[in-house]
Amino acid sequence: MVPPDPVDARLLAVLAESGRAAVHEIAQRLGMDPREAAMRLITLSGSGLPLLVGVECDPNGVRRALANAAAYGSYVGGPPSGPYAVNQSGPHPVQQQPYPPQGPVSQPFPAQPQATWGPPQSAGWVRADQPQPKPVVSRTGKIGTALEADSLEGARLSIQLIEVVDPADFLFTAAGYKLAEGERAVVVHTEVTNTSQVPYTSLPDMYLVLVTKTGETVTKAPVSLSSRPAHKLGVAPGETAGGHSVFVLPDATEVIQVRWSVRPEVDLNTLVWTVED
């Protein structure tokens, strides 16, 4: 087997660390396009490596979403299994049969939950059969404050910003990494408590970012420190999990906030902690 290139090696290292993870989570940790990560993993799987690349869903939820999308579509048609005209090469063409009489087009449909389509883990992805996140009372705080949010699966989370080490160059270099000229490292320590009976299955710091004075965001670096362990995938009901996120940014950049979101973009469940000098 041909040795993997450096990017493939990083993919395999992250996968080996967790053993099981979604492709978009691995891509987020490495700062990669999920489509590129998926193609590389599929190629590696076909090369003989002991890994499987798959997809998982709630079959009933997907069927309901499809049914809702069809119900709110702009067309009117008969039952899916009804006869329809087709072109065939045989000697006896199939004749089109009339559909049963349809009701008026303007007749209202019964109220049903509407499904919104979009990429998984994005603002456009809404499971019609899952409870939607509820607005939280307080979404801002300071270092040491625990704030509450809901996951996409409906898990109720309490997230506490324990510590922000800035600069953390000594921790970064002690782990064997090197900073480029004009760069510094920042380490953020958070703890996540699942206060519900619903498992939280995502990486707790997947969308944890630093916010700079100019309004820009800094995503975490794809590294982990032996002295400051990273978050592991998922938090079981009733459990508390801690972890450290590492950021690398220009030395002159001023960090004013730490922000956590359940999605890549800001929404009602976004939490913000103010960082004071």
BAFI-3210 file (N, C-alpha, C; in Angstrom, 3 decimals, decimal comma, padded with zeros to 6 digits):
// residues 277
n [1|2|3|4|5|6|7|8|9|10|11|12|13|14|15|16|17|18|19|20|21|22|23|24|25|26|27|28|29|30|31|32|33|34|35|36|37|38|39|40|41|42|43|44|45|46|47|48|49|50|51|52|53|54|55|56|57|58|59|60|61|62|63|64|65|66|67|68|69|70|71|72|73|74|75|76|77|78|79|80|81|82|83|84|85|86|87|88|89|90|91|92|93|94|95|96|97|98|99|100|101|102|103|104|105|106|107|108|109|110|111|112|113|114|115|116|117|118|119|120|121|122|123|124|125|126|127|128|129|130|131|132|133|134|135|136|137|138|139|140|141|142|143|144|145|146|147|148|149|150|151|152|153|154|155|156|157|158|159|160|161|162|163|164|165|166|167|168|169|170|171|172|173|174|175|176|177|178|179|180|181|182|183|184|185|186|187|188|189|190|191|192|193|194|195|196|197|198|199|200|201|202|203|204|205|206|207|208|209|210|211|212|213|214|215|216|217|218|219|220|221|222|223|224|225|226|227|228|229|230|231|232|233|234|235|236|237|238|239|240|241|242|243|244|245|246|247|248|249|250|251|252|253|254|255|256|257|258|259|260|261|262|263|264|265|266|267|268|269|270|271|272|273|274|275|276|277]
n.u [000,846|000,533|002,148|000,199|-000,388|000,606|-001,805|-003,735|-002,660|-003,072|-005,859|-006,341|-005,107|-006,715|-009,129|-008,372|-007,999|-010,565|-012,001|-014,624|-016,491|-018,332|-018,059|-018,091|-017,377|-014,744|-013,593|-014,032|-012,363|-009,895|-009,931|-010,799|-012,478|-015,554|-016,331|-013,960|-012,654|-014,367|-014,070|-011,377|-011,309|-012,961|-011,416|-009,173|-010,375|-010,972|-008,439|-007,619|-007,340|-008,419|-011,174|-014,433|-016,587|-019,521|-023,103|-025,707|-029,078|-032,336|-034,727|-037,608|-037,922|-036,746|-038,477|-040,833|-040,031|-039,674|-042,306|-043,595|-042,322|-043,246|-045,965|-046,145|-045,386|-045,462|-047,006|-049,765|-050,763|-051,550|-051,803|-048,573|-048,187|-049,860|-050,995|-049,082|-048,107|-045,697|-042,776|-042,109|-040,183|-041,440|-043,922|-046,520|-047,638|-048,007|-051,075|-052,137|-053,793|-056,648|-056,394|-057,851|-060,579|-059,505|-059,357|-060,158|-057,499|-057,021|-057,784|-057,193|-054,392|-054,183|-052,889|-049,448|-046,198|-043,575|-040,822|-037,496|-034,916|-031,383|-027,734|-026,372|-025,962|-026,109|-027,740|-029,917|-030,777|-033,247|-034,828|-037,919|-039,165|-038,010|-037,591|-037,404|-034,741|-034,915|-035,163|-032,707|-032,437|-030,221|-027,434|-024,943|-021,848|-019,086|-015,640|-015,670|-018,381|-021,311|-023,286|-026,417|-027,663|-029,323|-028,839|-028,699|-029,910|-031,651|-030,644|-030,103|-027,774|-025,212|-022,750|-019,576|-017,144|-014,051|-011,332|-009,051|-006,092|-003,782|-001,021|-000,384|001,997|004,078|002,848|002,131|004,586|005,812|004,480|005,617|005,101|005,578|005,611|004,997|006,871|005,731|003,363|001,043|-000,112|-003,267|-005,082|-008,137|-010,213|-012,991|-016,023|-018,588|-021,823|-024,291|-027,478|-029,822|-031,924|-031,217|-028,781|-025,773|-024,207|-022,235|-018,995|-017,879|-016,551|-016,825|-017,749|-016,568|-015,155|-012,787|-013,340|-012,265|-011,099|-011,663|-013,881|-013,557|-013,388|-011,677|-010,886|-010,414|-007,210|-005,992|-004,820|-003,699|-002,909|-000,716|-000,574|-002,859|-005,645|-007,735|-011,242|-013,465|-015,568|-018,987|-021,334|-022,656|-026,014|-026,471|-023,756|-020,524|-018,153|-014,861|-012,520|-009,806|-009,251|-007,264|-005,852|-004,364|-003,022|-002,360|000,197|-000,351|-003,098|-006,078|-008,060|-011,443|-013,715|-015,064|-016,763|-019,465|-021,264|-024,028|-024,251|-022,562|-023,059|-024,220|-026,893|-030,011|-029,074|-026,453|-023,647|-021,842|-018,880|-017,281|-013,996|-011,740|-008,999]
n.v [-001,188|002,239|004,816|007,266|010,708|013,874|015,258|013,217|011,677|013,314|013,302|010,583|010,407|012,042|010,638|008,178|008,945|009,399|007,218|006,957|009,163|011,908|012,941|015,712|016,706|015,832|017,210|019,844|020,021|019,906|022,050|021,760|021,408|019,747|018,107|017,484|016,110|013,905|012,629|011,963|010,186|008,148|007,255|006,340|004,292|002,524|001,749|-000,268|000,193|-000,283|001,022|002,494|004,456|006,069|006,817|008,011|007,984|008,994|006,940|007,194|009,893|011,061|010,130|011,443|014,092|014,147|013,645|015,922|017,922|017,302|017,716|020,463|021,328|022,793|021,456|019,404|016,136|012,657|009,629|008,278|005,681|005,477|005,044|006,236|008,030|006,612|006,332|003,650|001,012|-001,235|-003,132|-002,413|000,457|002,074|003,249|006,396|006,697|008,224|010,351|010,042|012,240|015,379|017,443|020,974|023,179|025,257|024,420|024,208|022,607|020,138|021,169|020,739|019,844|021,699|020,901|022,008|022,260|021,671|021,807|019,357|020,273|022,980|026,251|025,754|023,204|021,450|019,255|017,902|016,242|016,611|018,293|021,855|024,207|026,177|029,616|030,959|032,319|033,846|034,653|035,623|036,301|036,317|035,212|032,168|032,038|030,034|029,161|028,463|026,299|024,740|021,679|020,483|018,031|018,261|018,130|019,492|021,828|022,934|025,235|026,107|028,604|028,085|028,948|031,195|031,103|033,334|034,920|031,519|030,414|028,928|026,536|025,585|025,256|023,478|021,173|020,336|021,756|024,430|027,947|030,368|033,276|036,166|035,093|033,915|031,696|030,655|029,247|027,782|026,804|024,837|023,558|021,178|020,385|017,972|018,398|017,141|014,333|013,518|012,338|014,116|014,407|015,633|017,238|019,028|021,548|022,265|024,507|026,581|029,730|032,463|035,931|038,871|042,273|043,704|042,462|040,079|036,465|033,728|030,481|027,250|025,631|022,654|020,949|019,235|019,379|017,673|018,288|019,691|018,314|017,704|018,233|015,435|013,442|013,965|014,024|012,326|011,904|013,700|013,861|015,539|017,052|018,050|020,102|021,325|023,935|024,946|027,845|029,664|032,728|036,021|037,869|040,495|040,656|041,473|039,876|039,841|038,424|035,145|032,770|030,495|028,212|026,236|025,778|026,558|029,256|032,281|032,008|031,685|030,165|030,836|031,473|033,896|034,963|037,572|038,716|040,041|042,274]
n.w [000,000|-000,832|000,963|002,784|001,763|003,358|004,051|003,993|006,019|008,262|008,335|008,896|011,388|013,059|012,815|013,908|016,523|017,568|016,678|015,741|013,871|012,419|008,999|008,477|010,950|011,323|009,190|010,029|012,295|011,082|009,433|006,786|003,583|003,752|001,610|000,293|002,336|002,595|000,086|000,154|002,344|001,381|-000,751|000,652|002,089|000,027|-000,617|000,979|003,674|007,087|007,387|007,319|005,360|005,750|005,778|007,880|009,018|010,235|009,286|009,327|009,896|007,621|005,632|006,407|006,057|003,287|002,474|003,489|002,019|-000,537|-000,175|000,135|-002,299|-005,666|-007,495|-008,666|-008,413|-009,105|-007,112|-006,157|-007,154|-009,341|-012,819|-015,638|-018,586|-020,770|-022,862|-024,912|-026,414|-027,332|-029,220|-028,485|-027,471|-024,304|-023,162|-021,983|-018,921|-017,504|-014,634|-011,342|-010,437|-009,262|-006,319|-005,883|-006,752|-005,077|-002,629|000,817|002,416|005,055|008,223|008,607|009,883|008,483|006,400|006,192|003,887|003,607|003,918|006,193|009,645|009,136|008,879|007,297|007,777|009,165|011,222|010,844|012,647|015,064|018,233|018,244|018,863|021,823|022,747|024,945|028,252|029,149|027,245|027,329|029,027|031,380|031,795|033,475|033,769|033,453|030,746|029,054|026,463|023,607|021,856|018,408|018,448|020,501|023,055|026,267|027,238|029,454|029,385|030,354|030,471|031,425|031,463|029,836|028,268|027,392|026,262|025,052|024,291|025,427|026,183|023,688|022,290|024,025|023,491|021,204|018,885|016,484|016,301|013,789|012,723|014,317|015,246|017,748|020,351|021,704|024,344|025,154|027,740|028,266|029,754|029,357|030,281|030,110|030,731|030,189|029,117|026,658|024,442|023,662|020,672|019,183|018,558|021,304|021,041|018,393|016,943|018,297|018,634|018,496|018,898|017,420|018,013|015,743|014,777|013,418|013,173|014,711|014,065|015,624|015,878|014,213|016,283|019,241|022,695|024,851|027,538|027,916|027,386|024,513|023,600|023,591|021,415|021,819|024,639|027,276|028,677|031,685|032,241|032,590|030,551|029,912|028,072|025,983|023,700|020,980|019,593|016,935|016,097|014,665|016,327|017,070|017,212|018,885|021,199|022,059|022,693|023,414|021,551|021,284|019,302|018,124|015,493|012,344|011,923|013,591|015,912|017,789|019,871|020,289|022,279|024,180|025,605|027,323|027,061|029,209|029,731]
ca.u [000,000|001,315|001,963|-000,671|000,266|000,445|-003,209|-004,382|-002,140|-003,775|-007,224|-006,314|-004,738|-007,903|-010,088|-007,885|-008,135|-011,941|-012,509|-015,863|-016,869|-018,941|-017,067|-018,014|-016,680|-013,317|-013,189|-013,994|-011,167|-008,715|-010,087|-010,916|-013,789|-016,085|-016,384|-012,621|-012,389|-015,137|-013,468|-010,099|-011,590|-013,474|-010,265|-008,357|-011,098|-010,815|-007,051|-007,357|-007,262|-009,585|-012,107|-015,662|-017,159|-020,940|-024,067|-026,714|-030,232|-033,568|-035,554|-038,955|-037,823|-036,486|-039,717|-041,776|-039,548|-039,993|-043,753|-043,942|-041,831|-044,153|-047,267|-046,073|-044,860|-046,326|-047,679|-050,860|-050,683|-052,251|-050,981|-047,288|-048,208|-050,847|-050,453|-048,647|-047,686|-044,270|-042,362|-041,503|-039,774|-042,218|-044,924|-047,787|-047,418|-048,911|-051,975|-052,281|-055,079|-056,986|-056,296|-059,125|-060,843|-058,772|-060,041|-059,707|-056,105|-056,953|-058,233|-056,044|-053,904|-054,169|-051,654|-048,400|-044,884|-042,860|-039,404|-036,602|-033,785|-030,094|-026,629|-026,373|-025,261|-026,194|-028,995|-030,993|-031,084|-034,189|-035,521|-039,314|-039,633|-037,230|-037,917|-036,556|-034,091|-035,660|-034,300|-032,254|-032,623|-028,967|-026,497|-023,666|-021,248|-017,649|-014,886|-016,175|-019,840|-021,929|-024,437|-027,193|-028,072|-029,875|-028,173|-029,592|-030,646|-032,564|-029,986|-029,941|-026,364|-024,673|-021,372|-018,833|-015,805|-013,229|-010,068|-008,452|-004,649|-003,349|-000,608|-000,106|003,095|004,879|002,130|002,166|005,923|006,128|003,864|006,380|004,702|006,339|004,860|005,685|007,227|004,586|002,177|000,948|-001,111|-004,244|-005,748|-009,412|-010,684|-014,433|-016,673|-019,957|-022,653|-025,551|-028,463|-031,046|-031,888|-030,905|-027,322|-025,176|-023,339|-021,264|-017,779|-018,326|-015,971|-016,773|-017,935|-016,017|-014,260|-012,400|-013,775|-011,256|-011,586|-012,142|-015,071|-013,222|-013,388|-010,524|-011,272|-009,391|-006,171|-006,153|-003,771|-004,065|-001,758|-000,706|-000,804|-004,213|-006,373|-008,814|-012,575|-013,820|-016,860|-020,206|-021,488|-023,812|-026,938|-026,046|-022,299|-019,785|-016,918|-014,014|-011,538|-009,062|-009,202|-006,047|-005,988|-003,144|-003,433|-001,286|000,581|-000,931|-004,563|-006,679|-009,248|-012,385|-014,797|-015,083|-018,137|-019,830|-022,518|-024,398|-024,141|-021,455|-023,436|-024,815|-028,334|-030,538|-028,334|-025,064|-023,210|-020,713|-018,193|-016,402|-012,643|-011,198|-007,547]
ca.v [000,000|003,462|005,637|008,429|012,003|014,523|015,570|011,948|011,253|014,092|012,770|009,290|010,617|012,529|009,537|007,163|009,471|009,238|005,909|007,105|010,569|012,353|013,516|017,168|017,015|015,669|018,319|021,067|019,992|020,093|023,229|021,301|021,314|018,405|017,277|016,954|015,111|012,691|011,950|011,360|009,029|007,075|006,722|005,570|003,065|001,612|001,314|-001,416|000,553|-000,780|002,083|002,565|005,793|005,816|007,867|007,495|008,869|008,484|006,660|007,745|011,343|011,424|009,918|012,520|015,315|014,034|013,785|017,318|018,704|017,065|018,310|021,905|021,642|023,607|020,629|018,555|014,884|011,526|008,802|007,929|004,402|005,496|004,890|007,447|007,764|006,406|005,962|002,333|000,522|-002,427|-002,937|-001,937|001,600|002,161|004,380|007,167|006,552|009,474|010,328|010,297|013,687|016,012|018,554|022,287|023,467|026,236|023,815|024,207|021,341|020,068|021,714|019,753|020,463|021,895|020,551|022,915|021,486|022,346|020,937|019,012|021,156|024,368|026,884|025,242|021,812|021,382|017,987|018,191|015,381|016,855|019,569|022,946|024,892|027,239|030,730|030,900|033,589|034,588|034,075|036,333|036,246|036,534|033,989|031,534|031,953|028,905|029,579|027,316|026,244|023,467|021,112|020,164|016,811|018,547|018,018|020,746|021,908|024,033|025,376|027,045|029,013|027,951|029,692|031,591|031,314|034,180|033,930|030,156|029,950|027,920|025,270|025,176|024,770|022,320|019,998|019,984|022,562|025,661|029,106|031,181|034,614|037,051|034,371|033,499|030,655|030,895|028,006|028,035|025,631|024,848|022,351|021,031|019,477|017,608|018,353|016,517|012,885|013,305|012,357|015,137|013,564|016,420|017,661|020,196|022,832|022,273|025,862|027,543|030,655|033,712|037,125|039,913|043,641|044,161|041,715|038,840|035,269|032,837|029,104|026,518|024,950|021,186|020,372|018,977|019,456|016,572|018,829|020,258|017,411|018,274|017,666|014,200|013,496|013,625|014,093|011,504|012,575|013,808|013,909|016,771|016,784|019,225|020,008|022,535|024,286|025,694|028,808|030,335|033,978|037,019|038,314|041,808|040,573|041,605|039,035|040,466|037,508|033,725|032,521|029,088|028,054|024,869|025,757|027,409|030,657|032,749|031,838|031,955|029,400|031,281|031,966|034,817|035,373|038,719|038,523|041,308|042,278]
ca.w [000,000|-000,925|002,173|002,531|001,759|004,667|004,353|004,348|007,330|009,293|008,404|009,581|012,788|013,759|012,862|014,852|017,878|018,032|016,303|014,985|013,798|011,172|008,091|008,618|012,197|011,047|008,324|010,830|013,144|010,249|008,600|005,407|002,954|004,026|000,403|000,053|003,371|002,281|-001,065|000,579|003,193|000,524|-001,484|001,598|002,398|-001,100|-000,774|001,840|005,087|007,832|007,749|006,541|005,210|005,527|006,107|008,804|009,102|010,837|008,099|009,432|009,791|006,222|004,867|006,733|005,417|001,860|002,315|003,718|000,889|-001,656|000,131|-000,022|-003,625|-006,527|-008,476|-008,194|-009,160|-008,532|-006,223|-006,758|-007,847|-010,403|-014,171|-016,318|-019,959|-020,957|-024,209|-024,890|-027,720|-027,658|-030,273|-027,963|-026,578|-023,153|-023,282|-020,748|-018,269|-016,793|-013,178|-010,655|-010,292|-008,170|-005,679|-006,355|-006,431|-003,995|-001,374|001,749|002,950|006,520|008,810|008,822|010,095|007,226|006,440|005,482|003,424|003,581|004,324|007,616|010,570|008,703|009,271|006,479|008,111|010,270|011,267|011,153|013,728|016,267|018,876|017,822|019,987|022,481|023,154|026,323|028,945|029,122|026,294|027,458|030,346|031,475|032,098|034,683|033,705|032,749|029,948|028,604|025,058|023,157|020,688|017,295|018,795|021,591|024,355|027,006|027,615|030,259|028,925|031,202|030,044|032,619|031,437|028,567|028,434|026,272|025,258|025,502|023,440|026,120|026,092|022,286|021,947|024,865|022,868|020,010|017,728|016,288|015,847|012,793|013,174|014,435|015,681|019,152|020,612|022,765|024,756|025,813|028,488|028,481|030,263|028,855|031,070|029,472|031,808|029,694|028,924|025,245|024,238|022,799|019,844|018,418|019,240|022,070|020,622|016,931|016,436|019,261|017,936|019,137|018,183|017,571|018,184|014,444|014,419|012,721|014,008|014,577|014,357|016,355|015,102|014,270|017,122|020,630|023,586|025,817|028,878|027,929|026,474|023,702|023,798|022,889|020,741|022,536|026,094|027,648|029,598|033,075|032,390|032,315|029,822|029,731|027,011|025,653|022,279|020,691|018,508|016,503|015,475|014,634|017,663|017,373|017,226|020,207|021,373|022,994|023,045|023,043|021,105|021,047|018,567|017,760|014,039|011,897|011,984|014,844|016,009|019,121|020,868|020,336|023,581|024,060|026,833|027,148|027,563|029,696|029,974]
c.u [000,884|001,089|001,104|000,124|-000,021|-001,004|-003,971|-003,934|-002,823|-005,207|-007,270|-005,980|-005,942|-008,948|-009,668|-008,047|-009,539|-012,503|-013,761|-016,269|-017,519|-017,888|-016,941|-017,313|-015,166|-012,817|-013,087|-012,737|-009,903|-008,800|-010,194|-012,336|-014,322|-016,119|-015,015|-012,280|-013,109|-014,495|-012,154|-010,337|-012,127|-012,339|-009,389|-009,044|-010,943|-009,405|-006,687|-007,245|-008,532|-010,480|-013,295|-016,150|-018,623|-021,785|-025,162|-027,864|-031,323|-034,520|-036,944|-038,936|-037,584|-037,749|-040,739|-041,362|-039,857|-041,490|-044,186|-043,510|-042,751|-045,498|-047,279|-045,500|-045,878|-047,085|-048,809|-050,833|-051,436|-051,354|-049,696|-047,328|-049,181|-050,219|-050,071|-048,127|-046,180|-044,010|-041,632|-041,152|-040,561|-043,299|-046,238|-047,543|-048,463|-049,764|-052,097|-053,685|-055,405|-056,835|-057,695|-059,335|-060,123|-059,615|-059,530|-058,279|-055,999|-057,372|-057,054|-055,683|-054,057|-052,829|-050,677|-047,099|-044,114|-041,389|-038,610|-035,340|-032,513|-029,013|-026,720|-025,503|-025,273|-027,550|-030,167|-031,424|-031,969|-034,914|-036,960|-039,806|-038,861|-037,651|-036,924|-035,938|-034,949|-034,693|-033,936|-032,363|-031,369|-027,987|-025,139|-023,158|-019,766|-016,959|-015,333|-017,684|-020,277|-023,188|-025,122|-027,594|-028,645|-029,108|-029,190|-030,430|-031,662|-031,960|-029,835|-028,524|-026,105|-023,187|-020,681|-017,466|-014,926|-012,039|-009,697|-006,987|-004,144|-002,245|-000,343|001,035|003,888|004,197|002,208|003,517|006,314|005,539|004,558|005,992|005,548|005,411|005,673|005,991|005,976|003,296|002,212|-000,157|-002,011|-004,923|-007,001|-009,904|-012,186|-014,898|-018,129|-020,682|-023,958|-026,586|-029,775|-030,884|-031,566|-029,385|-026,914|-024,075|-022,281|-019,998|-018,094|-017,760|-015,904|-016,856|-017,550|-014,998|-013,866|-012,886|-012,787|-011,908|-012,149|-013,372|-014,808|-013,250|-012,166|-010,982|-010,106|-008,415|-006,342|-005,030|-004,339|-002,789|-001,836|-001,005|-002,192|-005,076|-007,517|-010,150|-012,701|-015,234|-017,982|-020,133|-022,764|-024,734|-026,425|-024,555|-021,744|-018,467|-016,158|-013,025|-010,912|-009,017|-008,023|-006,280|-004,620|-003,553|-002,263|-001,042|-000,090|-002,452|-005,086|-007,977|-010,157|-013,490|-014,435|-016,534|-018,346|-021,163|-022,762|-024,310|-022,941|-021,772|-024,073|-026,326|-028,757|-029,787|-026,868|-024,755|-021,947|-020,182|-017,232|-015,052|-012,065|-009,695|-007,258]
c.v [001,240|004,300|006,850|009,722|012,707|014,837|014,302|011,473|012,002|013,608|011,472|009,447|011,091|011,422|008,479|007,614|009,239|007,850|005,965|008,571|010,854|013,036|015,014|017,568|016,891|016,833|019,618|021,123|020,280|021,342|022,897|021,434|019,896|017,507|016,681|015,866|013,804|011,921|011,275|010,112|007,861|006,426|005,863|004,258|002,041|001,099|000,141|-001,091|000,091|000,366|002,057|003,996|005,607|007,031|007,241|008,481|008,208|008,211|007,281|009,257|011,794|011,242|011,024|013,827|015,307|014,238|015,229|018,194|018,530|017,740|019,812|022,302|022,390|022,782|019,863|017,291|013,789|010,762|008,395|006,642|004,362|005,393|006,227|007,064|007,630|006,100|004,631|001,921|-000,703|-002,121|-002,360|-000,780|001,628|003,402|005,069|007,003|007,838|009,291|010,477|011,794|014,232|017,133|019,873|022,555|024,379|025,677|023,719|022,806|021,332|020,572|020,592|020,477|020,543|021,578|021,560|022,160|022,317|021,391|020,604|019,964|022,610|024,926|026,347|023,837|021,788|020,051|018,242|017,377|015,594|018,178|020,644|023,644|026,023|028,375|030,615|032,277|034,433|033,889|034,763|036,231|036,568|035,201|033,446|031,346|030,705|029,400|028,350|027,444|024,867|022,988|020,855|018,929|017,044|018,382|019,403|020,774|023,116|024,111|026,464|027,327|029,054|028,916|030,043|031,905|032,062|035,123|032,563|029,562|028,836|026,558|024,704|024,575|023,553|021,037|019,603|020,754|023,828|026,751|029,861|032,551|035,491|036,362|034,108|032,454|031,088|029,562|028,367|026,732|025,783|023,516|022,342|019,991|019,240|017,409|017,692|015,002|012,519|013,334|013,513|014,444|014,322|016,672|018,954|021,534|022,952|023,691|026,904|028,419|031,796|034,866|038,248|041,294|044,195|043,397|040,427|037,670|034,410|031,441|028,354|025,833|023,440|020,508|020,115|018,934|018,341|017,067|019,431|019,451|018,108|017,638|016,351|014,303|013,089|013,791|013,349|012,282|012,545|013,921|015,292|016,406|018,090|019,011|021,359|022,712|025,212|026,588|029,422|031,568|034,959|037,607|039,626|041,784|040,614|040,799|039,670|039,519|036,073|033,394|031,040|029,053|026,581|024,681|026,604|028,894|030,988|032,518|032,080|031,222|029,787|031,895|032,808|035,147|036,528|038,425|039,876|041,181|042,130]
c.w [000,000|000,326|001,863|002,513|003,081|005,031|004,739|005,726|008,463|009,453|009,210|011,056|013,599|013,886|013,872|016,300|018,436|017,742|015,455|015,023|012,463|010,311|008,288|009,917|012,018|010,201|009,100|011,690|012,352|009,376|007,124|004,900|003,199|002,795|000,088|001,066|003,059|001,134|-000,681|001,428|002,371|-000,256|-000,579|001,955|001,281|-001,291|000,127|003,307|005,804|008,303|006,802|006,519|004,865|005,833|006,954|008,878|009,928|009,686|008,164|009,298|008,364|005,386|005,146|006,067|003,930|001,621|002,495|002,554|-000,321|-001,426|-000,095|-001,368|-004,465|-007,550|-007,826|-009,030|-008,454|-007,598|-006,912|-007,559|-009,030|-011,769|-014,761|-017,681|-020,034|-022,414|-024,142|-026,310|-028,165|-028,678|-029,776|-027,009|-025,472|-023,297|-021,932|-020,193|-017,510|-015,294|-012,572|-010,514|-009,069|-007,565|-006,216|-005,890|-005,229|-002,658|-000,414|002,182|004,459|007,050|009,096|009,121|008,789|007,398|005,638|005,144|003,439|003,996|005,793|008,414|010,116|009,101|008,480|006,825|009,344|010,193|011,701|012,340|015,016|016,898|018,469|019,034|020,528|022,853|024,628|026,933|028,849|028,194|026,347|028,888|030,285|031,756|033,450|034,682|032,944|032,050|029,365|027,142|024,763|021,927|019,590|017,600|019,902|022,964|024,982|027,580|028,492|029,960|029,751|030,606|031,292|032,597|029,999|028,833|027,203|026,744|025,896|024,674|024,102|026,097|024,677|021,911|022,783|024,294|021,566|018,766|017,656|015,774|014,808|013,381|013,193|014,828|017,180|019,282|021,761|023,066|025,552|026,452|028,741|029,050|029,815|029,710|030,326|030,573|031,391|029,636|027,478|025,061|023,329|022,003|019,067|019,223|019,983|021,605|019,096|016,369|017,493|018,539|018,864|018,264|018,468|017,693|016,885|013,967|013,666|013,703|013,694|014,974|014,990|015,408|015,252|015,042|018,500|021,460|024,617|027,228|029,030|026,949|025,748|024,074|023,034|022,364|021,685|024,046|026,448|028,596|031,036|033,290|032,075|031,660|029,626|028,609|026,725|024,142|022,051|019,480|018,208|015,712|015,461|016,016|018,047|017,484|018,657|020,269|022,417|023,443|022,695|022,721|020,805|020,325|018,297|016,248|013,626|012,007|013,329|014,801|017,447|020,221|020,966|021,706|023,422|025,445|026,511|027,792|027,948|029,935|031,457]
res [m|v|p|p|d|p|v|d|a|r|l|l|a|v|l|a|e|s|g|r|a|a|v|h|e|i|a|q|r|l|g|m|d|p|r|e|a|a|m|r|l|i|t|l|s|g|s|g|l|p|l|l|v|g|v|e|c|d|p|n|g|v|r|r|a|l|a|n|a|a|a|y|g|s|y|v|g|g|p|p|s|g|p|y|a|v|n|q|s|g|p|h|p|v|q|q|q|p|y|p|p|q|g|p|v|s|q|p|f|p|a|q|p|q|a|t|w|g|p|p|q|s|a|g|w|v|r|a|d|q|p|q|p|k|p|v|v|s|r|t|g|k|i|g|t|a|l|e|a|d|s|l|e|g|a|r|l|s|i|q|l|i|e|v|v|d|p|a|d|f|l|f|t|a|a|g|y|k|l|a|e|g|e|r|a|v|v|v|h|t|e|v|t|n|t|s|q|v|p|y|t|s|l|p|d|m|y|l|v|l|v|t|k|t|g|e|t|v|t|k|a|p|v|s|l|s|s|r|p|a|h|k|l|g|v|a|p|g|e|t|a|g|g|h|s|v|f|v|l|p|d|a|t|e|v|i|q|v|r|w|s|v|r|p|e|v|d|l|n|t|l|v|w|t|v|e|d]
***
